[in-house]
Amino acid sequence: MPLTNAQARDLAAVVHPYTPLHKLREVGPLVMGHGKGIYVYDTQGKEYIEGMAGLWCTGLGFGNEELVDAATEQMRKLPYYHLFGGKGMEPAVELAEKLKEIAPCPVDKVLYCSSGSEANDTQIKLAWYYNNARGKPEKKKIISRVKAYHGVTVMSASLTGLPNNHRDFDLPVASVRHTDCPQYYRFATEGESEAEFVARLAANLRSMIETEGPETIAAMIAEPVMGAGGVIIPPEGYFAAIQPILEEHDIMLIDDEVICGFGRTGNWFGATTLGMKPHTVSVAKQMTSAYAPLGALLLPAFITDMLEQQSAKIGTFGHGFTYGGHPLGCAIAVKTLEIYQRMDIVGHVRRIAPLFEKRIKALADHPLVGNVRSVGLVGGAELVADKATKRSFEPAKTVGAIVARYGEAHGVIVRAIGDTIAFCPPMIITEPEIDEMFDRVEKALADGE
Ligand code: PLP
């Protein structure tokens, strides 16, 4: 098909992240024009169900007028201000107060940034700063997990446990260690029960800590449900098994809620759903329903007290982003949280999750689908070359990408993560819309046979 004018201009001027760039010229970029509800429309007017809420982020879908009004009002009133040097503005305070109320662990204060990567990057800086402050300068290593996704800055990409984010970028940095991925389907040994799998992962974590030396390890970072690694839901008891080991060795637990936060798993935070008891939390994405970029760290008192004490000792707290806590993002986030609360988003997700689960489970009948998993309104279907042996396709990624492309032809956008098809629709999705989404996906799978 010849490229449209919008496609040709895009190709000539834009570098596309997370894209097989050598192939883009063949298929052409998919240039979106507008969106409404769970739907987006390309510049040719073709309709798609946004089955991924963009990048796991447009919780309230597209075209929400209340968010547009909140943004417009804030733009008129005070389009920019910052928090440096003790300055402040109302939207940043109001949002911080709300976040403290709903946080999954005791939170003293909120530190803002603009993205999930920046939030996680900052978490590590604070963990280092904290250990220097308390006279443990050798306690600096960070444990993450294979298949984790924590972002793309130098540190957050190092925490990420995916080869594609490391290869030829000279990452990960030396202080990061990756422990096991808690995916039972892929990593359990022959005949191992879920409980045995969890116990083995906990034992491996303990032995990593002991080998490295607990006095050298500052923190562990984890997503409650691993999103961009392939929608991996740890088995029952996973966090309950690893948390005491971290406690025992004075290792802080950082909860990356960038995808799971704000209702996605059927609670305000994924930590509650998965039994995680974090010390500190990173949030972004659905906090603003993606109508503006914003990230934040929800910090416990032992960190905020330390920051104040360090300032007394060494002077100004030397960290901050120009756009951290941007008033536009904060005003939109305040309105987003108000809408989530008013429409009882947590209750809504819980009410419609059973249909989402039923439809995703039905995909497992397809000859290409080896494993399906879901919690709340996030799920994955893993495609395999052989269901009996779980053998993956070679090369990985090809089949998932092809099915995702067929999905676009049938008017649904899903994401291929290797050969896992991920689903994460806007949380406002209704039951008939869930059926429509999976009907379109089933057509795409049928094309892939
Ligand atoms: N953490 C998690 C769990 C994520 O899924 C992502 C992005 O998908 C990030 C961090 C990075 O966020 P950002 O792309 O806003 O930097």
Residues whose N, C-alpha, C, O or C-beta is under 5 A from the ligand:
A	BS01	PLP	S115 G116 S117 E118 Y149 H150 G151 E223 G227 A228 D256 V258 I259 A284
